Amino acid sequence: MAKKANSGKASIFKDPIKGHHLSTLVDKFDSDSIFDAAYMLGIPIPLWYKFTRDNVPKSSVGAQARMAAHLPVQRASVALLARYSLTYPDRVPQVKFPEATKLWELLKKTYPSSRPLDLALFLMRDRSASSRWLASDPNKRQQFDTRARRLGLLFKKFIERRNLPAWKQLIKEERDIRQRDEIKKMLEVTSTTGKKSTEQKGFFEELAADPERMDVLMSADFTQEVSKRPYSHVMRYADLLELVDTTEDYKKLSHADIQYIFGLGISFIGLMMPTESEWKPHHMATMNAPIADPGLAIMVRYYLRNPREINDVRMPRVNPMEALAFIEQFDIPQLSKVNEKELALLMGASTSVPDKWDQYTGLSSTRSRIVNIMLNEIEAGRFEDWLAVVHTESELRGISNIFTLDSWPSYPE
């Protein structure tokens, strides 16, 4: 049975969790959008909007609708994770994307002959990107956009491995694939809306007319012919689904994982991965379309060739039974031998949830993130901090000891 922790050690966020509290987490997390923050909490965007009303227009009608953002979040698992995140934002597991200035410093330190212009080249952006990212005036300096953050994270790996030639090879390979006549024609008409696609399509055209940058790119040779390398075809959106198949068991990628890993818009995910039983023509057209953005294509190709590395760019998934076995290895003063039902309550679930764990259908993304946090806190000798969050949440819902119940109650009105 879990014992009440001495929560005086930690300054726990004390108010009932409401929708507007979730919105404040966008700035506390290493995120650049509500999509990233929702992913950190393990909730789908429609549910985020339901809680926060961030999608309501700023009008008199919208102002009234946004009052719903001041209603308590009754879902216990979301409230627990939000409370912990508001109290200990630096402890929340998340992907640390590089800042442009830090990435440039690393590139310059590792490869002293590099120029600021090269950073834009290696992230497949036009010449002006480097001046925007590395402006001497911090007030005028622009941060990476969503896609550049993802590509920058992958590029950082290559720098740290001192393998810049391999990164150049990836870019050259993408260029050579796009030089094929049949691919050129497809890219000219690729679009999810029926219009001609222009998304990053001009990068290689611009590069061809820029000998100075082309020389930098061409300073590496392929170690293998393009045609003999795996996944040497033009990347299509259908290849994203193959990534789902490269992961195993309970670690399978979700739609939210794909959206987060590659920085895709939520509306595009809806087109690419419909929930209907039948694929409609526009879904098929989207899936078969070549990926116009060369940076996105490079990321997809790289992770197809190196599927295990995709776990570095996603929130970890946890098997609850493995978590129980892990917990049993530690002598935790605040806990006697924890059982499945106690673990369920600790993650904001009801005691009936463990009945589904043998099929791995009972652990939502939010609860998986909570279990991962609990394991981290146990290993760090700070499990009393998570118990303090649990007991604070329990008391705010009118219960002195949640472990006497089978499920979490709602906040009292």
C-alpha positions in Angstrom: 0.0 0.0 0.0 1.3 3.4 -0.9 2.0 5.7 2.1 1.5 9.4 2.1 4.7 11.3 1.2 6.0 14.3 3.0 5.1 16.8 0.3 6.6 19.7 2.2 9.9 19.0 0.4 8.5 20.0 -2.9 6.5 23.1 -3.8 3.7 21.3 -5.6 1.4 23.3 -7.9 -1.7 23.5 -5.7 -4.6 24.6 -7.8 -7.1 22.3 -9.6 -5.7 21.8 -13.2 -7.8 23.8 -15.7 -7.5 24.1 -19.5 -5.6 27.4 -19.4 -2.9 25.7 -17.3 -2.2 23.4 -20.2 -1.7 26.3 -22.5 1.1 27.7 -20.2 3.0 24.4 -20.7 3.8 25.4 -24.3 6.5 27.8 -23.0 7.6 25.5 -20.2 8.3 22.6 -22.5 11.0 22.7 -25.2 8.3 23.2 -27.8 7.4 25.7 -30.5 3.7 24.9 -30.8 0.7 23.6 -29.1 1.1 20.4 -31.1 4.4 19.7 -29.4 3.0 20.5 -25.9 0.0 18.2 -26.5 2.4 15.5 -27.6 4.4 15.9 -24.3 1.2 15.3 -22.4 0.2 12.4 -24.6 -3.2 13.9 -25.6 -4.5 14.2 -29.2 -5.0 17.7 -30.6 -8.9 17.5 -30.6 -8.7 16.8 -26.8 -6.2 19.6 -26.3 -8.7 22.0 -28.0 -11.5 20.7 -25.9 -9.6 21.5 -22.7 -7.9 24.8 -23.7 -10.2 26.2 -26.4 -7.0 27.4 -28.2 -8.7 27.0 -31.5 -11.6 29.4 -30.6 -11.4 32.7 -32.6 -10.9 35.9 -30.7 -14.4 37.4 -30.9 -17.2 38.1 -28.5 -18.6 34.6 -29.2 -15.1 33.1 -28.9 -14.5 34.9 -25.6 -17.6 33.2 -24.2 -16.5 29.9 -25.5 -13.0 30.3 -24.1 -14.5 30.4 -20.7 -14.5 26.6 -20.9 -10.7 26.8 -20.6 -11.3 27.7 -17.0 -13.1 24.5 -16.2 -11.2 21.8 -14.3 -9.6 19.0 -16.4 -11.4 16.0 -14.9 -9.2 13.4 -16.6 -7.0 12.4 -13.7 -4.0 11.2 -15.7 -3.8 14.4 -17.7 -4.2 16.5 -14.5 -1.4 14.5 -12.8 1.0 14.9 -15.6 0.2 18.6 -16.0 0.6 19.2 -12.3 4.0 17.5 -12.3 5.0 19.4 -15.4 4.1 22.7 -13.9 6.0 21.9 -10.8 9.1 20.2 -12.3 9.2 21.2 -16.0 12.9 20.4 -16.3 12.3 16.8 -15.2 9.8 16.0 -17.9 11.4 13.7 -20.5 11.4 15.5 -23.8 13.4 15.7 -27.0 16.0 18.5 -26.7 16.1 20.2 -30.1 19.2 22.3 -30.9 19.1 26.1 -31.2 20.5 27.5 -34.3 23.4 29.4 -32.6 24.4 26.3 -30.5 24.3 24.1 -33.6 26.5 26.6 -35.5 29.0 26.7 -32.6 29.2 22.9 -32.6 29.7 22.8 -36.4 32.4 25.5 -36.2 34.2 23.8 -33.3 34.1 20.3 -35.0 34.8 21.6 -38.5 36.8 24.9 -38.2 36.7 25.7 -41.9 32.9 25.9 -41.8 31.2 29.2 -42.7 27.8 30.4 -41.4 26.5 30.0 -44.9 27.1 26.2 -44.6 24.5 25.8 -41.8 21.7 26.8 -44.2 23.2 24.5 -46.9 23.3 21.5 -44.6 19.7 22.1 -43.4 18.6 22.6 -47.0 17.6 26.2 -46.8 18.4 29.3 -48.9 21.4 31.5 -48.3 19.4 34.0 -46.3 18.5 31.5 -43.6 21.9 31.6 -41.9 21.8 35.4 -41.6 18.3 35.1 -40.0 19.3 32.3 -37.6 22.7 33.8 -36.6 21.9 37.5 -36.6 24.3 39.4 -34.2 21.3 41.2 -32.7 19.4 38.7 -30.5 16.2 40.7 -31.0 16.4 40.1 -34.8 17.6 36.5 -34.5 15.1 33.9 -35.7 14.8 30.4 -34.3 14.5 27.3 -36.3 11.0 26.5 -37.5 9.4 23.2 -36.7 10.9 21.2 -39.6 14.4 22.8 -39.2 14.4 21.8 -35.6 13.9 18.2 -36.5 16.4 18.2 -39.3 18.9 20.1 -37.1 18.6 17.4 -34.4 19.5 14.7 -36.9 22.3 16.8 -38.4 23.7 17.3 -34.8 24.2 13.6 -34.6 26.4 13.6 -37.7 28.5 16.4 -36.4 29.0 14.7 -33.0 30.0 11.6 -34.8 32.4 13.7 -36.9 30.8 12.3 -40.0 29.9 15.4 -42.0 30.8 13.6 -45.3 27.9 11.1 -44.6 25.5 14.0 -44.2 26.7 15.5 -47.5 26.1 12.1 -49.1 22.5 12.1 -47.9 21.9 15.5 -49.6 23.7 14.4 -52.8 21.7 11.2 -52.9 18.4 13.2 -52.6 19.5 15.5 -55.3 20.4 12.6 -57.7 17.1 10.9 -57.1 15.2 14.0 -57.9 17.2 14.5 -61.1 15.5 11.5 -62.7 13.1 12.7 -65.3 10.1 10.8 -64.0 10.6 12.2 -60.5 10.9 15.7 -61.9 7.5 15.4 -63.5 5.9 14.0 -60.4 7.3 16.8 -58.2 5.9 19.4 -60.6 2.4 18.3 -59.8 2.7 16.9 -56.3 0.2 18.5 -53.9 -2.3 17.5 -51.4 -4.7 20.2 -52.6 -4.4 19.8 -56.3 -2.2 22.9 -56.7 1.4 22.9 -57.9 3.7 22.1 -55.0 6.4 24.7 -54.1 7.3 23.4 -50.6 11.1 23.6 -50.6 11.0 22.3 -54.2 13.4 25.1 -55.4 16.3 24.2 -53.1 18.2 22.1 -55.6 17.4 24.4 -58.5 18.9 27.3 -56.4 21.9 25.1 -55.5 22.7 24.3 -59.1 23.1 28.0 -59.8 25.4 28.5 -56.8 28.9 27.0 -57.5 30.2 28.2 -54.1 27.7 26.1 -52.2 27.8 23.3 -54.7 31.5 22.9 -54.1 30.9 22.4 -50.4 28.4 19.7 -51.0 30.4 17.9 -53.7 33.5 17.5 -51.5 32.3 14.1 -50.4 32.1 10.9 -52.4 29.5 8.2 -52.2 30.7 5.0 -50.6 28.1 3.1 -52.4 26.1 3.7 -55.6 22.7 5.3 -55.0 20.9 2.5 -56.8 22.4 -0.1 -54.5 21.6 1.6 -51.2 18.4 0.5 -49.4 15.4 2.9 -49.8 17.0 4.6 -52.8 13.6 5.3 -54.4 11.9 8.7 -54.2 10.4 9.1 -50.7 6.6 9.1 -50.7 4.2 9.8 -47.8 3.4 6.1 -47.8 6.9 5.4 -46.6 5.9 7.0 -43.3 3.6 4.1 -42.7 6.4 1.7 -43.3 8.2 3.4 -40.3 5.3 2.2 -38.1 6.0 -1.3 -39.2 9.7 -1.1 -38.2 8.9 -0.7 -34.5 7.8 -3.6 -32.4 5.1 -4.6 -29.9 4.0 -1.9 -27.5 6.6 0.5 -28.9 4.8 0.9 -32.3 4.6 4.5 -33.6 1.3 6.2 -33.2 -0.1 8.9 -35.6 0.9 11.5 -32.9 4.5 10.1 -33.0 4.7 10.5 -36.7 3.4 14.0 -36.5 5.8 15.0 -33.8 8.9 13.3 -35.2 8.7 14.9 -38.6 6.9 18.1 -37.7 3.9 17.4 -39.9 0.7 19.4 -39.7 -2.2 17.8 -37.9 -4.5 18.3 -40.9 -2.1 16.5 -43.2 -1.9 13.6 -40.8 -5.7 13.3 -41.0 -5.4 13.0 -44.8 -2.5 10.6 -44.8 -3.8 8.3 -42.0 -7.6 8.2 -42.2 -9.6 6.4 -39.6 -12.2 5.3 -42.0 -12.3 1.6 -43.0 -11.9 2.5 -46.7 -9.3 4.7 -48.3 -10.7 7.4 -50.4 -9.1 8.6 -53.7 -7.6 11.7 -52.2 -6.1 9.6 -49.4 -4.5 7.4 -52.0 -3.3 10.3 -54.0 -1.7 11.8 -50.9 0.0 8.5 -49.9 1.5 8.0 -53.4 2.7 11.5 -53.8 6.5 12.2 -53.7 7.6 14.2 -50.6 8.3 17.6 -52.0 10.4 18.9 -49.1 13.9 17.4 -49.5 14.6 17.8 -45.8 11.6 15.8 -44.8 12.5 13.1 -47.5 16.0 12.8 -46.1 14.7 12.3 -42.5 12.2 9.7 -43.6 14.9 7.8 -45.7 17.4 8.0 -42.8 15.0 6.6 -40.2 13.9 3.8 -42.5 17.5 2.8 -42.8 18.1 3.3 -39.1 14.8 2.5 -37.4 16.2 2.2 -33.9 17.3 5.8 -33.9 13.8 7.0 -34.2 13.4 6.3 -30.5 15.7 9.3 -29.9 13.0 11.6 -31.4 9.9 10.3 -29.7 8.5 10.0 -26.2 9.4 6.6 -24.7 6.7 3.9 -24.4 6.7 1.8 -21.3 5.3 -1.7 -20.8 3.5 -1.6 -17.4 4.4 -5.2 -16.4 8.1 -4.4 -17.1 7.7 -1.3 -15.0 6.4 -3.3 -12.1 9.4 -5.6 -12.3 11.7 -2.6 -12.4 10.0 -1.0 -9.3 10.4 -4.3 -7.3 14.2 -3.9 -7.6 14.2 -0.8 -5.4 13.6 -0.4 -1.7 11.2 2.5 -1.6 10.3 3.8 1.9 7.0 5.3 0.8 5.8 2.0 -0.8 5.3 -1.5 0.4 5.3 -4.0 -2.4 3.3 -2.2 -5.1 0.8 -4.2 -7.1 -0.9 -3.7 -10.4 -3.9 -1.8 -9.0 -1.8 0.6 -7.0 0.3 1.3 -10.1 -2.9 2.0 -12.1 -4.0 4.6 -9.5 -0.5 6.1 -9.4 -0.8 6.9 -13.1 -4.4 8.3 -12.8 -6.2 5.2 -14.1 -8.8 3.0 -12.5 -8.0 -0.4 -10.9 -9.8 -2.2 -13.8 -7.1 -1.1 -16.3 -4.5 -3.8 -15.4 -6.9 -6.4 -16.7 -6.0 -5.2 -20.2 -2.3 -5.0 -19.8 -1.6 -8.5 -21.1 -2.8 -7.3 -24.5 -1.2 -3.9 -24.0 -4.4 -2.1 -24.7 -4.7 -0.4 -21.3 -1.9 2.1 -21.3 -2.7 5.4 -23.0 0.1 7.8 -24.2 -0.5 10.0 -21.1 -0.2 7.1 -18.7 2.9 5.7 -20.5 4.6 9.1 -20.0 3.6 9.1 -16.3 5.0 5.6 -15.8 8.3 6.7 -17.4 8.4 9.7 -15.1 7.8 7.5 -12.1 10.6 5.1 -13.1 13.0 8.1 -13.5 12.0 9.4 -10.1 12.5 6.0 -8.4 15.9 5.6 -10.0 16.9 9.2 -8.9 15.7 8.5 -5.3 12.9 11.1 -5.6 9.8 9.0 -5.8 8.3 11.0 -2.9 8.0 13.9 -5.3 5.6 12.0 -7.6 3.7 10.7 -4.5 3.3 14.3 -3.4 1.8 15.2 -6.8 -0.6 12.2 -6.5 -1.7 13.1 -3.0 -2.1 16.8 -3.9 -4.4 15.8 -6.8 -6.3 13.4 -4.6 -6.9 16.0 -1.9 -8.1 18.5 -4.4 -10.6 15.9 -5.6 -11.9 15.5 -2.0 -10.1 12.2 -1.2 -7.4 12.0 1.6 -6.1 8.7 0.3 -6.7 7.7 -3.3 -5.5 4.1 -2.6 -8.8 3.4 -0.7 -10.8 3.8 -4.0 -11.0 1.9 -7.3 -10.9 4.9 -9.5 -10.2 8.6 -9.5 -13.2 11.0 -8.6 -13.9 14.2 -10.4 -13.1 17.6 -8.9 -15.9 18.7 -6.6 -18.1 21.4 -8.0 
